Structure formats: C-alpha cells, structure tokens
Amino acid sequence: MYEEHEKNFIIAREIHVLVYNKCKKDKHSTTTMYYSVDLEMVIMLPRLEAFKNAIFTTRLSAYNETFAPVGQASKSQPIVPVLWHEGTKKGMQATSPALFLKKFVCEFLRDVKSLVLFVDNCSAQNKSWAFFSFLIYAVNSGRTYMDTITINYLEKGHTFMSADSIHAAVEKSMGSKKLYDFQDFSTVVEELRSHVKTKIMLPQDFCGFKDYSSPTYRKKLI
C-alpha cells in the first residue's frame, strides 16, 4: 500500500513539475490561464489572543477558497480569495466548489479560451458530479468563451500549490493584527498584495447548482 502511494505521488509530482515549469515559461496570453485552488484552514473569529475573554466567547467560522495564478502569471493575474462565513453558509457542501468556480470564471476569466486548474483530491467537493456538471456548463454556456477546462489532481498528502503560499501569507499577516469580525478578516486578505481581488459570497450566491449526471448511467459505470 505504501509503495503504491509513493509511486503515485512521485508520478503526480513529476507531472505537476512539468506542467508548472511549462506555466512558468508560458507568457500567459489571454487564451490560457493556470490557477491552483485550495481551501484555507477554517478561521475562527474573533482572533484576539491577548484578550482572555475572547477565548471563551462564541466564535464565528470564516472560510477562504483561494484561486492563485501559477508561474509567470503570479505577478500579473489577480489572486482571487473567495470569502464567506457560517452566517452566510456553513462549511463546504458538494456544490460549493462549482459555485466558487462559477463566480471566479464568470467575473475574471470570461475571455479565456482554456483554463488549467491544480486542485487537491477531496472527493466530496473536487470530484463531485455537481462540480463536473458545472465544468460542462461553463464550457457550453454563452457566459464564457472557454473551450477547455483541465483539472490536475495531486496525490493526497503531496498537494503543495501556489494557493498554499497565499494561505501562509494570510496566516502571517493575521498574526500581527487583532481581528474582531469578518470585515477585519476580509480586509487583511484584501490588503495582502496589490493584485488580490477578494470576492465575498452573499446568501444569493449559494444557489442550488444541480447534479446533472444520470444515476442510471452511473450505476452502469460501477
């Protein structure tokens, strides 16, 4: 079992490095974009380590799904953290990645012909039928000019990506500040770098995106 896992992560890492190096050399024309996507560890607010009362108060869970450009584009293309808190929607559901990707693609990459994404192996979200249904919708709808969306899944436990660097920078920035509420958290993220473009999810953004797969056909695949 370990030998198989080691073999898989080495192959996945080699492919990742090859594609990543291609991304670094690619000048990132408006036709192709490379992004990594990852969910940051849940942020508990308020974050006031110096105040004892804050330790015992009711905490608010805040979330950050980051779309970070890879390679050459990391200096020019926008870093897009999609933020929300449990008062808007609690946690991650199977349809959540599709909704975040929809907001990202339709607002930032409408003119892009090809999108390449690096994601982790979370089966509940990044490999759900609702997520795959959205990919088909994005390519075929009139809201974008996309012809292809390529998903690169990295081996579990070996998924370091550009999005992780953004999360580390967020944690470092939060360590020197007092965060009283969600607005303070979103401000810290937005002020992280000049090309960070935060998107705040509103209740109406969490629409019920459907799973358009066929249960009958899926049973035939098993």
Biotite code that builds the C-alpha atoms (Angstrom):
import biotite.structure as struc

atoms = struc.array([
    struc.Atom([0.000, 0.000, 0.000], chain_id="A", res_id=1, res_name="MET", atom_name="CA", element="C"),
    struc.Atom([2.762, 2.468, 0.944], chain_id="A", res_id=2, res_name="TYR", atom_name="CA", element="C"),
    struc.Atom([4.792, 1.562, -2.139], chain_id="A", res_id=3, res_name="GLU", atom_name="CA", element="C"),
    struc.Atom([1.768, 2.237, -4.379], chain_id="A", res_id=4, res_name="GLU", atom_name="CA", element="C"),
    struc.Atom([1.107, 5.563, -2.649], chain_id="A", res_id=5, res_name="HIS", atom_name="CA", element="C"),
    struc.Atom([4.761, 6.579, -3.024], chain_id="A", res_id=6, res_name="GLU", atom_name="CA", element="C"),
    struc.Atom([4.717, 5.665, -6.709], chain_id="A", res_id=7, res_name="LYS", atom_name="CA", element="C"),
    struc.Atom([1.517, 7.680, -7.280], chain_id="A", res_id=8, res_name="ASN", atom_name="CA", element="C"),
    struc.Atom([2.724, 10.825, -5.546], chain_id="A", res_id=9, res_name="PHE", atom_name="CA", element="C"),
    struc.Atom([6.068, 10.722, -7.388], chain_id="A", res_id=10, res_name="ILE", atom_name="CA", element="C"),
    struc.Atom([4.273, 10.443, -10.732], chain_id="A", res_id=11, res_name="ILE", atom_name="CA", element="C"),
    struc.Atom([1.798, 13.168, -9.755], chain_id="A", res_id=12, res_name="ALA", atom_name="CA", element="C"),
    struc.Atom([4.604, 15.445, -8.574], chain_id="A", res_id=13, res_name="ARG", atom_name="CA", element="C"),
    struc.Atom([6.599, 14.884, -11.775], chain_id="A", res_id=14, res_name="GLU", atom_name="CA", element="C"),
    struc.Atom([3.564, 15.787, -13.884], chain_id="A", res_id=15, res_name="ILE", atom_name="CA", element="C"),
    struc.Atom([2.921, 18.774, -11.631], chain_id="A", res_id=16, res_name="HIS", atom_name="CA", element="C"),
    struc.Atom([6.516, 19.984, -12.033], chain_id="A", res_id=17, res_name="VAL", atom_name="CA", element="C"),
    struc.Atom([6.400, 19.517, -15.812], chain_id="A", res_id=18, res_name="LEU", atom_name="CA", element="C"),
    struc.Atom([3.146, 21.461, -16.155], chain_id="A", res_id=19, res_name="VAL", atom_name="CA", element="C"),
    struc.Atom([4.263, 24.051, -13.593], chain_id="A", res_id=20, res_name="TYR", atom_name="CA", element="C"),
    struc.Atom([7.527, 24.628, -15.465], chain_id="A", res_id=21, res_name="ASN", atom_name="CA", element="C"),
    struc.Atom([5.554, 24.992, -18.686], chain_id="A", res_id=22, res_name="LYS", atom_name="CA", element="C"),
    struc.Atom([3.385, 27.553, -16.915], chain_id="A", res_id=23, res_name="CYS", atom_name="CA", element="C"),
    struc.Atom([6.474, 29.471, -15.778], chain_id="A", res_id=24, res_name="LYS", atom_name="CA", element="C"),
    struc.Atom([7.765, 29.639, -19.338], chain_id="A", res_id=25, res_name="LYS", atom_name="CA", element="C"),
    struc.Atom([4.358, 30.423, -20.786], chain_id="A", res_id=26, res_name="ASP", atom_name="CA", element="C"),
    struc.Atom([3.777, 34.160, -21.143], chain_id="A", res_id=27, res_name="LYS", atom_name="CA", element="C"),
    struc.Atom([0.125, 33.626, -20.242], chain_id="A", res_id=28, res_name="HIS", atom_name="CA", element="C"),
    struc.Atom([-1.672, 35.016, -23.229], chain_id="A", res_id=29, res_name="SER", atom_name="CA", element="C"),
    struc.Atom([-5.317, 35.862, -22.775], chain_id="A", res_id=30, res_name="THR", atom_name="CA", element="C"),
    struc.Atom([-6.222, 32.462, -24.223], chain_id="A", res_id=31, res_name="THR", atom_name="CA", element="C"),
    struc.Atom([-4.815, 30.181, -21.476], chain_id="A", res_id=32, res_name="THR", atom_name="CA", element="C"),
    struc.Atom([-4.647, 30.608, -17.712], chain_id="A", res_id=33, res_name="MET", atom_name="CA", element="C"),
    struc.Atom([-3.167, 28.391, -14.988], chain_id="A", res_id=34, res_name="TYR", atom_name="CA", element="C"),
    struc.Atom([-4.511, 28.524, -11.406], chain_id="A", res_id=35, res_name="TYR", atom_name="CA", element="C"),
    struc.Atom([-4.296, 26.458, -8.250], chain_id="A", res_id=36, res_name="SER", atom_name="CA", element="C"),
    struc.Atom([-7.340, 26.244, -5.975], chain_id="A", res_id=37, res_name="VAL", atom_name="CA", element="C"),
    struc.Atom([-7.455, 25.342, -2.301], chain_id="A", res_id=38, res_name="ASP", atom_name="CA", element="C"),
    struc.Atom([-9.489, 25.917, 0.853], chain_id="A", res_id=39, res_name="LEU", atom_name="CA", element="C"),
    struc.Atom([-7.674, 27.551, 3.758], chain_id="A", res_id=40, res_name="GLU", atom_name="CA", element="C"),
    struc.Atom([-7.957, 26.093, 7.252], chain_id="A", res_id=41, res_name="MET", atom_name="CA", element="C"),
    struc.Atom([-11.086, 27.408, 8.971], chain_id="A", res_id=42, res_name="VAL", atom_name="CA", element="C"),
    struc.Atom([-10.526, 30.842, 10.548], chain_id="A", res_id=43, res_name="ILE", atom_name="CA", element="C"),
    struc.Atom([-12.121, 31.338, 13.965], chain_id="A", res_id=44, res_name="MET", atom_name="CA", element="C"),
    struc.Atom([-13.223, 34.902, 14.757], chain_id="A", res_id=45, res_name="LEU", atom_name="CA", element="C"),
    struc.Atom([-12.651, 36.985, 16.781], chain_id="A", res_id=46, res_name="PRO", atom_name="CA", element="C"),
    struc.Atom([-8.915, 36.382, 16.838], chain_id="A", res_id=47, res_name="ARG", atom_name="CA", element="C"),
    struc.Atom([-7.642, 38.191, 19.925], chain_id="A", res_id=48, res_name="LEU", atom_name="CA", element="C"),
    struc.Atom([-5.056, 36.020, 21.638], chain_id="A", res_id=49, res_name="GLU", atom_name="CA", element="C"),
    struc.Atom([-4.076, 38.807, 24.030], chain_id="A", res_id=50, res_name="ALA", atom_name="CA", element="C"),
    struc.Atom([-7.598, 39.037, 25.491], chain_id="A", res_id=51, res_name="PHE", atom_name="CA", element="C"),
    struc.Atom([-8.733, 36.203, 27.763], chain_id="A", res_id=52, res_name="LYS", atom_name="CA", element="C"),
    struc.Atom([-12.453, 36.940, 27.235], chain_id="A", res_id=53, res_name="ASN", atom_name="CA", element="C"),
    struc.Atom([-12.108, 36.242, 23.509], chain_id="A", res_id=54, res_name="ALA", atom_name="CA", element="C"),
    struc.Atom([-11.052, 32.673, 24.274], chain_id="A", res_id=55, res_name="ILE", atom_name="CA", element="C"),
    struc.Atom([-14.376, 31.883, 25.940], chain_id="A", res_id=56, res_name="PHE", atom_name="CA", element="C"),
    struc.Atom([-16.709, 33.786, 23.608], chain_id="A", res_id=57, res_name="THR", atom_name="CA", element="C"),
    struc.Atom([-18.771, 32.221, 20.827], chain_id="A", res_id=58, res_name="THR", atom_name="CA", element="C"),
    struc.Atom([-16.617, 32.029, 17.697], chain_id="A", res_id=59, res_name="ARG", atom_name="CA", element="C"),
    struc.Atom([-17.574, 32.660, 14.069], chain_id="A", res_id=60, res_name="LEU", atom_name="CA", element="C"),
    struc.Atom([-16.138, 30.314, 11.425], chain_id="A", res_id=61, res_name="SER", atom_name="CA", element="C"),
    struc.Atom([-14.785, 32.079, 8.333], chain_id="A", res_id=62, res_name="ALA", atom_name="CA", element="C"),
    struc.Atom([-13.638, 30.447, 5.106], chain_id="A", res_id=63, res_name="TYR", atom_name="CA", element="C"),
    struc.Atom([-11.297, 31.266, 2.236], chain_id="A", res_id=64, res_name="ASN", atom_name="CA", element="C"),
    struc.Atom([-11.248, 29.384, -1.074], chain_id="A", res_id=65, res_name="GLU", atom_name="CA", element="C"),
    struc.Atom([-8.251, 30.849, -2.930], chain_id="A", res_id=66, res_name="THR", atom_name="CA", element="C"),
    struc.Atom([-7.683, 30.930, -6.693], chain_id="A", res_id=67, res_name="PHE", atom_name="CA", element="C"),
    struc.Atom([-3.958, 31.636, -7.115], chain_id="A", res_id=68, res_name="ALA", atom_name="CA", element="C"),
    struc.Atom([-2.203, 32.050, -10.501], chain_id="A", res_id=69, res_name="PRO", atom_name="CA", element="C"),
    struc.Atom([0.649, 29.685, -11.270], chain_id="A", res_id=70, res_name="VAL", atom_name="CA", element="C"),
    struc.Atom([4.057, 30.514, -12.716], chain_id="A", res_id=71, res_name="GLY", atom_name="CA", element="C"),
    struc.Atom([4.630, 33.599, -14.863], chain_id="A", res_id=72, res_name="GLN", atom_name="CA", element="C"),
    struc.Atom([1.112, 34.917, -14.253], chain_id="A", res_id=73, res_name="ALA", atom_name="CA", element="C"),
    struc.Atom([1.552, 35.067, -10.466], chain_id="A", res_id=74, res_name="SER", atom_name="CA", element="C"),
    struc.Atom([2.914, 38.613, -10.807], chain_id="A", res_id=75, res_name="LYS", atom_name="CA", element="C"),
    struc.Atom([0.209, 39.960, -13.088], chain_id="A", res_id=76, res_name="SER", atom_name="CA", element="C"),
    struc.Atom([-3.007, 37.916, -12.935], chain_id="A", res_id=77, res_name="GLN", atom_name="CA", element="C"),
    struc.Atom([-5.346, 38.512, -9.982], chain_id="A", res_id=78, res_name="PRO", atom_name="CA", element="C"),
    struc.Atom([-5.241, 36.380, -6.856], chain_id="A", res_id=79, res_name="ILE", atom_name="CA", element="C"),
    struc.Atom([-8.898, 35.748, -6.033], chain_id="A", res_id=80, res_name="VAL", atom_name="CA", element="C"),
    struc.Atom([-9.766, 34.676, -2.467], chain_id="A", res_id=81, res_name="PRO", atom_name="CA", element="C"),
    struc.Atom([-13.472, 33.803, -2.265], chain_id="A", res_id=82, res_name="VAL", atom_name="CA", element="C"),
    struc.Atom([-14.559, 34.555, 1.316], chain_id="A", res_id=83, res_name="LEU", atom_name="CA", element="C"),
    struc.Atom([-17.643, 33.744, 3.360], chain_id="A", res_id=84, res_name="TRP", atom_name="CA", element="C"),
    struc.Atom([-18.620, 32.888, 6.929], chain_id="A", res_id=85, res_name="HIS", atom_name="CA", element="C"),
    struc.Atom([-21.004, 30.436, 8.549], chain_id="A", res_id=86, res_name="GLU", atom_name="CA", element="C"),
    struc.Atom([-23.670, 33.137, 8.924], chain_id="A", res_id=87, res_name="GLY", atom_name="CA", element="C"),
    struc.Atom([-23.912, 33.126, 5.130], chain_id="A", res_id=88, res_name="THR", atom_name="CA", element="C"),
    struc.Atom([-23.423, 29.396, 4.578], chain_id="A", res_id=89, res_name="LYS", atom_name="CA", element="C"),
    struc.Atom([-21.995, 26.828, 6.959], chain_id="A", res_id=90, res_name="LYS", atom_name="CA", element="C"),
    struc.Atom([-18.990, 24.859, 5.792], chain_id="A", res_id=91, res_name="GLY", atom_name="CA", element="C"),
    struc.Atom([-18.463, 23.228, 2.398], chain_id="A", res_id=92, res_name="MET", atom_name="CA", element="C"),
    struc.Atom([-21.104, 21.289, 0.501], chain_id="A", res_id=93, res_name="GLN", atom_name="CA", element="C"),
    struc.Atom([-20.729, 19.171, -2.632], chain_id="A", res_id=94, res_name="ALA", atom_name="CA", element="C"),
    struc.Atom([-21.915, 22.070, -4.800], chain_id="A", res_id=95, res_name="THR", atom_name="CA", element="C"),
    struc.Atom([-19.692, 24.722, -3.168], chain_id="A", res_id=96, res_name="SER", atom_name="CA", element="C"),
    struc.Atom([-16.613, 24.400, -5.461], chain_id="A", res_id=97, res_name="PRO", atom_name="CA", element="C"),
    struc.Atom([-18.875, 24.745, -8.504], chain_id="A", res_id=98, res_name="ALA", atom_name="CA", element="C"),
    struc.Atom([-20.371, 27.950, -7.102], chain_id="A", res_id=99, res_name="LEU", atom_name="CA", element="C"),
    struc.Atom([-16.934, 29.424, -6.285], chain_id="A", res_id=100, res_name="PHE", atom_name="CA", element="C"),
    struc.Atom([-15.573, 28.472, -9.705], chain_id="A", res_id=101, res_name="LEU", atom_name="CA", element="C"),
    struc.Atom([-18.633, 29.997, -11.366], chain_id="A", res_id=102, res_name="LYS", atom_name="CA", element="C"),
    struc.Atom([-18.072, 33.295, -9.562], chain_id="A", res_id=103, res_name="LYS", atom_name="CA", element="C"),
    struc.Atom([-14.355, 33.234, -10.422], chain_id="A", res_id=104, res_name="PHE", atom_name="CA", element="C"),
    struc.Atom([-14.706, 32.253, -14.076], chain_id="A", res_id=105, res_name="VAL", atom_name="CA", element="C"),
    struc.Atom([-17.671, 34.471, -14.938], chain_id="A", res_id=106, res_name="CYS", atom_name="CA", element="C"),
    struc.Atom([-16.177, 37.569, -13.308], chain_id="A", res_id=107, res_name="GLU", atom_name="CA", element="C"),
    struc.Atom([-12.462, 37.238, -14.093], chain_id="A", res_id=108, res_name="PHE", atom_name="CA", element="C"),
    struc.Atom([-11.910, 34.820, -16.972], chain_id="A", res_id=109, res_name="LEU", atom_name="CA", element="C"),
    struc.Atom([-14.788, 35.387, -19.370], chain_id="A", res_id=110, res_name="ARG", atom_name="CA", element="C"),
    struc.Atom([-12.481, 35.889, -22.371], chain_id="A", res_id=111, res_name="ASP", atom_name="CA", element="C"),
    struc.Atom([-10.130, 32.988, -21.603], chain_id="A", res_id=112, res_name="VAL", atom_name="CA", element="C"),
    struc.Atom([-10.207, 30.054, -24.027], chain_id="A", res_id=113, res_name="LYS", atom_name="CA", element="C"),
    struc.Atom([-8.516, 27.460, -21.809], chain_id="A", res_id=114, res_name="SER", atom_name="CA", element="C"),
    struc.Atom([-8.279, 27.123, -18.018], chain_id="A", res_id=115, res_name="LEU", atom_name="CA", element="C"),
    struc.Atom([-5.892, 24.724, -16.240], chain_id="A", res_id=116, res_name="VAL", atom_name="CA", element="C"),
    struc.Atom([-6.555, 24.107, -12.526], chain_id="A", res_id=117, res_name="LEU", atom_name="CA", element="C"),
    struc.Atom([-4.473, 22.367, -9.856], chain_id="A", res_id=118, res_name="PHE", atom_name="CA", element="C"),
    struc.Atom([-6.665, 21.009, -7.037], chain_id="A", res_id=119, res_name="VAL", atom_name="CA", element="C"),
    struc.Atom([-6.397, 18.511, -4.195], chain_id="A", res_id=120, res_name="ASP", atom_name="CA", element="C"),
    struc.Atom([-8.039, 15.090, -4.099], chain_id="A", res_id=121, res_name="ASN", atom_name="CA", element="C"),
    struc.Atom([-11.057, 15.947, -1.948], chain_id="A", res_id=122, res_name="CYS", atom_name="CA", element="C"),
    struc.Atom([-13.653, 13.574, -3.402], chain_id="A", res_id=123, res_name="SER", atom_name="CA", element="C"),
    struc.Atom([-16.638, 15.198, -1.689], chain_id="A", res_id=124, res_name="ALA", atom_name="CA", element="C"),
    struc.Atom([-16.100, 18.546, -3.450], chain_id="A", res_id=125, res_name="GLN", atom_name="CA", element="C"),
    struc.Atom([-13.491, 18.498, -6.226], chain_id="A", res_id=126, res_name="ASN", atom_name="CA", element="C"),
    struc.Atom([-14.690, 15.170, -7.623], chain_id="A", res_id=127, res_name="LYS", atom_name="CA", element="C"),
    struc.Atom([-18.436, 15.556, -7.151], chain_id="A", res_id=128, res_name="SER", atom_name="CA", element="C"),
    struc.Atom([-20.893, 15.179, -10.032], chain_id="A", res_id=129, res_name="TRP", atom_name="CA", element="C"),
    struc.Atom([-22.210, 18.690, -9.353], chain_id="A", res_id=130, res_name="ALA", atom_name="CA", element="C"),
    struc.Atom([-18.681, 20.041, -9.907], chain_id="A", res_id=131, res_name="PHE", atom_name="CA", element="C"),
    struc.Atom([-18.272, 18.067, -13.150], chain_id="A", res_id=132, res_name="PHE", atom_name="CA", element="C"),
    struc.Atom([-21.706, 19.250, -14.278], chain_id="A", res_id=133, res_name="SER", atom_name="CA", element="C"),
    struc.Atom([-20.622, 22.842, -13.801], chain_id="A", res_id=134, res_name="PHE", atom_name="CA", element="C"),
    struc.Atom([-17.480, 22.284, -15.915], chain_id="A", res_id=135, res_name="LEU", atom_name="CA", element="C"),
    struc.Atom([-19.686, 21.164, -18.800], chain_id="A", res_id=136, res_name="ILE", atom_name="CA", element="C"),
    struc.Atom([-21.958, 24.159, -18.226], chain_id="A", res_id=137, res_name="TYR", atom_name="CA", element="C"),
    struc.Atom([-19.012, 26.601, -18.187], chain_id="A", res_id=138, res_name="ALA", atom_name="CA", element="C"),
    struc.Atom([-17.645, 25.323, -21.495], chain_id="A", res_id=139, res_name="VAL", atom_name="CA", element="C"),
    struc.Atom([-21.016, 25.232, -23.271], chain_id="A", res_id=140, res_name="ASN", atom_name="CA", element="C"),
    struc.Atom([-22.762, 28.290, -21.839], chain_id="A", res_id=141, res_name="SER", atom_name="CA", element="C"),
    struc.Atom([-22.769, 31.669, -23.518], chain_id="A", res_id=142, res_name="GLY", atom_name="CA", element="C"),
    struc.Atom([-21.397, 33.322, -20.368], chain_id="A", res_id=143, res_name="ARG", atom_name="CA", element="C"),
    struc.Atom([-17.783, 32.397, -21.199], chain_id="A", res_id=144, res_name="THR", atom_name="CA", element="C"),
    struc.Atom([-15.611, 31.781, -24.264], chain_id="A", res_id=145, res_name="TYR", atom_name="CA", element="C"),
    struc.Atom([-13.953, 28.701, -22.762], chain_id="A", res_id=146, res_name="MET", atom_name="CA", element="C"),
    struc.Atom([-13.257, 25.674, -24.914], chain_id="A", res_id=147, res_name="ASP", atom_name="CA", element="C"),
    struc.Atom([-11.474, 23.535, -22.302], chain_id="A", res_id=148, res_name="THR", atom_name="CA", element="C"),
    struc.Atom([-11.092, 23.270, -18.525], chain_id="A", res_id=149, res_name="ILE", atom_name="CA", element="C"),
    struc.Atom([-8.333, 20.891, -17.381], chain_id="A", res_id=150, res_name="THR", atom_name="CA", element="C"),
    struc.Atom([-8.261, 19.632, -13.779], chain_id="A", res_id=151, res_name="ILE", atom_name="CA", element="C"),
    struc.Atom([-4.960, 18.320, -12.344], chain_id="A", res_id=152, res_name="ASN", atom_name="CA", element="C"),
    struc.Atom([-5.467, 16.265, -9.158], chain_id="A", res_id=153, res_name="TYR", atom_name="CA", element="C"),
    struc.Atom([-2.425, 15.888, -6.919], chain_id="A", res_id=154, res_name="LEU", atom_name="CA", element="C"),
    struc.Atom([-1.774, 12.877, -4.686], chain_id="A", res_id=155, res_name="GLU", atom_name="CA", element="C"),
    struc.Atom([-3.143, 13.152, -1.132], chain_id="A", res_id=156, res_name="LYS", atom_name="CA", element="C"),
    struc.Atom([-0.559, 14.467, 1.298], chain_id="A", res_id=157, res_name="GLY", atom_name="CA", element="C"),
    struc.Atom([1.543, 15.966, -1.510], chain_id="A", res_id=158, res_name="HIS", atom_name="CA", element="C"),
    struc.Atom([-0.563, 18.878, -2.673], chain_id="A", res_id=159, res_name="THR", atom_name="CA", element="C"),
    struc.Atom([1.569, 21.983, -2.077], chain_id="A", res_id=160, res_name="PHE", atom_name="CA", element="C"),
    struc.Atom([0.430, 24.656, -4.547], chain_id="A", res_id=161, res_name="MET", atom_name="CA", element="C"),
    struc.Atom([0.629, 28.410, -5.105], chain_id="A", res_id=162, res_name="SER", atom_name="CA", element="C"),
    struc.Atom([-2.650, 28.768, -3.173], chain_id="A", res_id=163, res_name="ALA", atom_name="CA", element="C"),
    struc.Atom([-0.896, 27.369, -0.093], chain_id="A", res_id=164, res_name="ASP", atom_name="CA", element="C"),
    struc.Atom([1.661, 30.199, -0.276], chain_id="A", res_id=165, res_name="SER", atom_name="CA", element="C"),
    struc.Atom([-1.194, 32.705, -0.195], chain_id="A", res_id=166, res_name="ILE", atom_name="CA", element="C"),
    struc.Atom([-2.718, 30.977, 2.830], chain_id="A", res_id=167, res_name="HIS", atom_name="CA", element="C"),
    struc.Atom([0.639, 31.067, 4.631], chain_id="A", res_id=168, res_name="ALA", atom_name="CA", element="C"),
    struc.Atom([0.913, 34.797, 3.904], chain_id="A", res_id=169, res_name="ALA", atom_name="CA", element="C"),
    struc.Atom([-2.626, 35.336, 5.257], chain_id="A", res_id=170, res_name="VAL", atom_name="CA", element="C"),
    struc.Atom([-1.776, 33.488, 8.479], chain_id="A", res_id=171, res_name="GLU", atom_name="CA", element="C"),
    struc.Atom([1.410, 35.517, 8.899], chain_id="A", res_id=172, res_name="LYS", atom_name="CA", element="C"),
    struc.Atom([-0.448, 38.787, 8.330], chain_id="A", res_id=173, res_name="SER", atom_name="CA", element="C"),
    struc.Atom([-3.200, 37.844, 10.799], chain_id="A", res_id=174, res_name="MET", atom_name="CA", element="C"),
    struc.Atom([-0.604, 37.029, 13.454], chain_id="A", res_id=175, res_name="GLY", atom_name="CA", element="C"),
    struc.Atom([0.273, 40.696, 13.892], chain_id="A", res_id=176, res_name="SER", atom_name="CA", element="C"),
    struc.Atom([-3.308, 42.037, 13.927], chain_id="A", res_id=177, res_name="LYS", atom_name="CA", element="C"),
    struc.Atom([-6.430, 41.912, 16.076], chain_id="A", res_id=178, res_name="LYS", atom_name="CA", element="C"),
    struc.Atom([-9.385, 40.534, 14.164], chain_id="A", res_id=179, res_name="LEU", atom_name="CA", element="C"),
    struc.Atom([-12.687, 41.488, 15.775], chain_id="A", res_id=180, res_name="TYR", atom_name="CA", element="C"),
    struc.Atom([-15.051, 40.398, 12.997], chain_id="A", res_id=181, res_name="ASP", atom_name="CA", element="C"),
    struc.Atom([-15.374, 39.101, 9.436], chain_id="A", res_id=182, res_name="PHE", atom_name="CA", element="C"),
    struc.Atom([-14.762, 42.567, 7.987], chain_id="A", res_id=183, res_name="GLN", atom_name="CA", element="C"),
    struc.Atom([-11.354, 42.678, 9.676], chain_id="A", res_id=184, res_name="ASP", atom_name="CA", element="C"),
    struc.Atom([-10.526, 39.271, 8.214], chain_id="A", res_id=185, res_name="PHE", atom_name="CA", element="C"),
    struc.Atom([-11.548, 40.250, 4.665], chain_id="A", res_id=186, res_name="SER", atom_name="CA", element="C"),
    struc.Atom([-9.515, 43.476, 4.971], chain_id="A", res_id=187, res_name="THR", atom_name="CA", element="C"),
    struc.Atom([-6.393, 41.529, 5.954], chain_id="A", res_id=188, res_name="VAL", atom_name="CA", element="C"),
    struc.Atom([-6.799, 39.268, 2.916], chain_id="A", res_id=189, res_name="VAL", atom_name="CA", element="C"),
    struc.Atom([-7.538, 42.142, 0.529], chain_id="A", res_id=190, res_name="GLU", atom_name="CA", element="C"),
    struc.Atom([-4.502, 44.134, 1.668], chain_id="A", res_id=191, res_name="GLU", atom_name="CA", element="C"),
    struc.Atom([-2.175, 41.147, 1.359], chain_id="A", res_id=192, res_name="LEU", atom_name="CA", element="C"),
    struc.Atom([-0.914, 42.109, -2.108], chain_id="A", res_id=193, res_name="ARG", atom_name="CA", element="C"),
    struc.Atom([-1.719, 44.734, -4.713], chain_id="A", res_id=194, res_name="SER", atom_name="CA", element="C"),
    struc.Atom([-3.317, 42.261, -7.160], chain_id="A", res_id=195, res_name="HIS", atom_name="CA", element="C"),
    struc.Atom([-5.535, 40.471, -4.624], chain_id="A", res_id=196, res_name="VAL", atom_name="CA", element="C"),
    struc.Atom([-9.204, 40.751, -5.628], chain_id="A", res_id=197, res_name="LYS", atom_name="CA", element="C"),
    struc.Atom([-11.394, 39.362, -2.853], chain_id="A", res_id=198, res_name="THR", atom_name="CA", element="C"),
    struc.Atom([-14.921, 38.186, -3.584], chain_id="A", res_id=199, res_name="LYS", atom_name="CA", element="C"),
    struc.Atom([-17.409, 37.996, -0.717], chain_id="A", res_id=200, res_name="ILE", atom_name="CA", element="C"),
    struc.Atom([-20.053, 35.308, -1.141], chain_id="A", res_id=201, res_name="MET", atom_name="CA", element="C"),
    struc.Atom([-23.586, 36.558, -0.460], chain_id="A", res_id=202, res_name="LEU", atom_name="CA", element="C"),
    struc.Atom([-26.569, 34.368, 0.504], chain_id="A", res_id=203, res_name="PRO", atom_name="CA", element="C"),
    struc.Atom([-27.955, 34.561, -3.045], chain_id="A", res_id=204, res_name="GLN", atom_name="CA", element="C"),
    struc.Atom([-24.635, 33.290, -4.423], chain_id="A", res_id=205, res_name="ASP", atom_name="CA", element="C"),
    struc.Atom([-25.240, 29.917, -2.758], chain_id="A", res_id=206, res_name="PHE", atom_name="CA", element="C"),
    struc.Atom([-27.806, 28.785, -5.271], chain_id="A", res_id=207, res_name="CYS", atom_name="CA", element="C"),
    struc.Atom([-28.722, 25.127, -5.606], chain_id="A", res_id=208, res_name="GLY", atom_name="CA", element="C"),
    struc.Atom([-26.480, 24.163, -8.528], chain_id="A", res_id=209, res_name="PHE", atom_name="CA", element="C"),
    struc.Atom([-27.750, 20.815, -9.803], chain_id="A", res_id=210, res_name="LYS", atom_name="CA", element="C"),
    struc.Atom([-26.074, 17.497, -10.308], chain_id="A", res_id=211, res_name="ASP", atom_name="CA", element="C"),
    struc.Atom([-26.981, 16.767, -13.938], chain_id="A", res_id=212, res_name="TYR", atom_name="CA", element="C"),
    struc.Atom([-25.429, 13.313, -14.053], chain_id="A", res_id=213, res_name="SER", atom_name="CA", element="C"),
    struc.Atom([-27.589, 10.265, -14.753], chain_id="A", res_id=214, res_name="SER", atom_name="CA", element="C"),
    struc.Atom([-27.961, 7.904, -11.736], chain_id="A", res_id=215, res_name="PRO", atom_name="CA", element="C"),
    struc.Atom([-28.864, 5.086, -14.140], chain_id="A", res_id=216, res_name="THR", atom_name="CA", element="C"),
    struc.Atom([-25.722, 5.578, -16.224], chain_id="A", res_id=217, res_name="TYR", atom_name="CA", element="C"),
    struc.Atom([-23.562, 5.975, -13.105], chain_id="A", res_id=218, res_name="ARG", atom_name="CA", element="C"),
    struc.Atom([-24.715, 2.553, -11.873], chain_id="A", res_id=219, res_name="LYS", atom_name="CA", element="C"),
    struc.Atom([-23.514, 1.048, -15.159], chain_id="A", res_id=220, res_name="LYS", atom_name="CA", element="C"),
    struc.Atom([-20.054, 2.510, -14.532], chain_id="A", res_id=221, res_name="LEU", atom_name="CA", element="C"),
    struc.Atom([-19.677, 0.674, -11.194], chain_id="A", res_id=222, res_name="ILE", atom_name="CA", element="C"),
])
